[in-house]
Amino acid sequence: MVWGSVRAAAGQAARVRDTNQIGWYVYEGDHRLGRRWTLHTEYQWRRVYFIREAQQSLARLGGAFQLAPRVRVGGGYTSLITHPYGDYPTADTGVPFPEHRLYQDVQLSDTLGRCLTLEHRVRLEQRWQGQLAEGQGRAVRAWAYQNRIRYQLSATLPLQGQRLDNREWYLTGFDEVFLSFGRRVGSNVFNQNRVAGGVGYQFTNDFQVSVLYLNQITQHADPEPLTGLPVFEFNHGFRLNVNYNLPLVKKRR
């Protein structure tokens, strides 16, 4: 027992811990373009101290194709701005830095039992992160490229019957792990993990609102400069999600 406690203490001392309270305000929409095609729009307003200060701003635009009844493939573009926040900010020049991404994903849907809906998503990302020069404001001196793969398992459980209908409540949650890979990745293959769970309400098939508790663990790409120890963020808070799937083409009967 004593040896186990010593090892646990040593493990905690071998990294730098940064804890933040977060609030993420998210809009997502999948807009029907035809029988199989959809346009995806998304914006995330991410804050620390729940809402008081900026963390990140994310905008995403993409498309998806229904390959089979339970299989969908897609891709698109993401723009991200990361602001200085926390005790060990990744925006270490004191000003926000940009990131551009391309992504490709596959989504598989399934039903467990009669009412639990599961969705698996595997996403590849090509990331270009802006490197800013000290004292040069937001001027980008170079772009650092990195590959990342993400796997998400999400679940939805109706609370008022075996299927989710309009004007009904449901439970929802997900777990997503992020791994970096490629020649530009050192020992920190693990990038982050997000776990969330909460309750939602479906107004219509195209309009849902949910509130989830969100726990995020993130490893910084660069170590703490003075000690050389890896920096881990342990962020917790909530995610307010609004899904509005405005159809752009009428569904054929």
C-alpha positions in Angstrom: 0.0 0.0 0.0 2.8 2.4 0.9 4.7 1.7 -2.3 1.5 2.2 -4.3 1.0 5.6 -2.7 4.5 6.6 -3.5 4.2 5.6 -7.1 0.9 7.5 -7.4 2.5 10.6 -5.9 5.4 10.4 -8.3 3.1 10.0 -11.2 1.2 13.2 -10.2 4.5 15.1 -9.8 5.6 14.1 -13.3 3.2 16.4 -15.0 1.8 19.9 -14.6 -1.9 20.1 -13.9 -4.1 23.0 -15.1 -7.8 23.0 -14.1 -10.4 25.2 -15.7 -14.2 25.7 -15.5 -15.7 25.7 -18.9 -19.0 26.4 -20.7 -19.5 25.4 -24.3 -22.4 26.9 -26.3 -22.9 24.8 -29.4 -25.1 25.1 -32.5 -25.2 22.2 -35.0 -27.4 21.7 -38.1 -27.6 19.0 -40.8 -29.6 20.5 -43.7 -31.1 18.2 -46.2 -30.0 18.9 -49.8 -31.6 15.8 -51.4 -32.4 12.2 -50.8 -28.9 11.3 -49.6 -26.9 14.6 -49.3 -26.8 17.0 -46.3 -25.0 20.2 -45.6 -23.5 20.4 -42.1 -23.2 23.8 -40.3 -21.7 24.2 -36.8 -20.5 26.9 -34.4 -19.1 26.5 -30.9 -18.6 29.4 -28.5 -16.3 28.0 -25.9 -15.7 29.9 -22.6 -13.8 29.5 -19.3 -15.2 30.4 -15.9 -18.4 29.0 -17.6 -19.0 32.2 -19.6 -16.8 35.1 -18.4 -13.7 34.7 -20.6 -12.9 33.3 -24.0 -11.5 29.9 -24.6 -12.0 29.0 -28.2 -14.2 29.9 -31.2 -14.9 27.1 -33.7 -16.8 27.3 -37.0 -17.3 24.2 -39.2 -18.8 23.7 -42.6 -19.1 20.3 -44.4 -21.2 17.8 -46.3 -22.3 14.2 -45.8 -23.6 11.4 -48.0 -25.9 8.6 -46.8 -24.0 5.6 -48.1 -26.4 3.0 -46.6 -29.3 3.2 -44.1 -26.9 3.1 -41.2 -23.7 4.4 -42.8 -22.8 8.0 -43.6 -19.6 9.5 -44.9 -18.6 13.2 -44.9 -15.9 15.8 -44.8 -15.4 19.5 -44.6 -13.5 22.5 -43.2 -13.0 23.8 -39.6 -11.7 27.2 -38.5 -10.6 27.5 -34.9 -9.3 30.4 -32.8 -7.7 29.6 -29.5 -7.5 32.4 -26.9 -5.1 32.7 -23.9 -6.6 31.0 -20.9 -5.6 29.0 -17.9 -2.4 29.0 -15.9 -0.4 27.5 -18.9 -2.0 28.9 -22.1 -1.2 27.3 -25.4 -1.6 30.8 -26.9 1.7 31.7 -25.1 2.3 35.0 -26.9 -0.6 36.5 -25.1 -2.9 36.8 -28.2 -5.2 34.3 -29.9 -3.8 32.1 -32.6 -5.7 30.5 -35.6 -6.0 26.9 -36.7 -7.3 25.6 -40.0 -8.5 21.9 -40.5 -9.7 19.6 -43.1 -11.6 16.5 -41.9 -13.1 13.3 -43.3 -15.3 11.0 -41.2 -17.5 7.9 -41.2 -20.6 7.5 -39.0 -22.2 4.2 -38.2 -25.6 4.1 -36.4 -27.1 1.2 -34.5 -29.8 0.4 -32.0 -29.2 -1.6 -28.8 -32.4 -3.3 -27.6 -35.6 -1.5 -28.6 -34.8 2.1 -27.7 -31.1 2.9 -27.1 -29.6 4.6 -30.2 -25.8 4.3 -30.6 -23.6 6.2 -33.1 -19.9 5.5 -33.8 -17.9 8.2 -35.6 -14.3 8.0 -36.8 -12.8 11.3 -38.0 -9.5 12.1 -39.6 -8.2 15.6 -39.3 -5.4 17.5 -41.1 -4.5 20.5 -38.9 -2.5 23.7 -39.6 -1.8 25.6 -36.4 -0.6 29.2 -36.7 2.8 30.0 -35.0 2.9 33.6 -33.8 6.0 35.7 -33.3 6.5 37.3 -29.9 5.4 41.0 -30.0 4.0 40.8 -33.5 0.4 40.6 -32.6 -1.6 38.1 -34.6 0.9 37.9 -37.5 1.5 34.2 -38.4 5.2 33.5 -39.0 4.7 29.8 -39.9 2.1 27.0 -39.9 2.7 23.8 -37.9 1.1 20.7 -39.6 -0.3 17.7 -37.6 -2.5 14.7 -38.2 -5.1 13.6 -35.7 -7.7 10.7 -35.5 -10.8 10.9 -33.3 -13.3 8.2 -32.2 -16.6 9.1 -30.7 -19.3 6.8 -29.2 -22.6 8.6 -28.5 -25.9 7.4 -27.2 -29.5 8.6 -27.0 -32.2 7.0 -24.7 -35.8 8.2 -24.9 -37.5 8.8 -21.5 -41.1 8.5 -22.6 -41.4 5.3 -24.6 -39.4 3.1 -26.9 -38.8 5.8 -29.6 -38.1 9.5 -29.4 -41.1 11.5 -30.6 -41.8 15.3 -30.7 -42.2 17.1 -27.4 -40.4 14.4 -25.4 -37.3 14.2 -23.1 -34.3 12.0 -23.6 -30.9 11.1 -22.1 -27.8 11.7 -24.2 -24.1 11.4 -23.8 -20.8 10.7 -25.6 -17.1 9.8 -25.1 -14.5 10.9 -27.6 -10.8 10.2 -27.7 -8.3 12.2 -29.8 -4.9 10.7 -30.9 -2.2 12.6 -32.8 0.0 10.7 -35.3 2.6 11.2 -38.0 6.2 12.3 -38.2 5.7 15.6 -36.4 4.3 13.9 -33.2 6.7 13.1 -30.4 5.8 11.1 -27.3 2.5 12.9 -26.7 0.3 10.7 -29.0 -2.6 11.2 -26.7 -4.2 14.6 -27.4 -7.4 14.7 -25.4 -10.5 13.0 -24.2 -14.1 14.3 -23.7 -16.9 12.7 -21.7 -20.3 14.3 -21.5 -23.8 13.3 -20.4 -27.1 15.0 -19.8 -30.7 15.5 -20.8 -32.3 16.8 -23.9 -35.8 17.8 -25.2 -37.0 17.2 -28.8 -39.4 19.9 -30.0 -39.6 18.4 -33.5 -37.6 15.9 -35.5 -35.5 18.9 -36.7 -35.1 20.8 -33.5 -33.6 19.6 -30.2 -31.9 21.3 -27.2 -29.7 19.5 -24.6 -27.6 20.3 -21.6 -24.7 18.0 -20.7 -22.0 17.9 -18.0 -18.7 18.0 -19.8 -15.3 16.7 -18.7 -12.2 17.3 -20.9 -8.7 16.1 -20.4 -6.1 17.7 -22.8 -2.4 17.2 -23.2 -0.5 20.2 -24.5 1.8 19.7 -27.5 4.7 21.5 -25.7 6.0 20.9 -22.2 6.1 23.5 -19.5 9.1 25.6 -20.4 10.8 25.9 -17.0 10.4 22.2 -15.8 10.1 20.4 -19.1 7.1 18.5 -17.7 4.1 17.7 -19.8 1.1 20.0 -19.2 -2.4 18.4 -18.8 -5.6 20.4 -18.7 -8.4 19.0 -16.5 -11.5 21.0 -17.6 -15.0 20.5 -16.4 -18.3 22.3 -16.9 -21.2 22.1 -19.2 -22.2 22.0 -22.9 -25.4 23.6 -24.1 -26.3 22.1 -27.5 -28.9 23.4 -30.0 -29.6 21.2 -33.0 -31.7 22.8 -35.8 -31.8 20.8 -39.0 -33.4 23.3 -41.3 -34.2 21.4 -44.5 -33.1 23.2 -47.7 -34.9 20.8 -49.9 -38.4 19.4 -49.3 -38.5 15.7 -48.5 -40.0 13.5 -51.3 -42.9 11.4 -50.2 
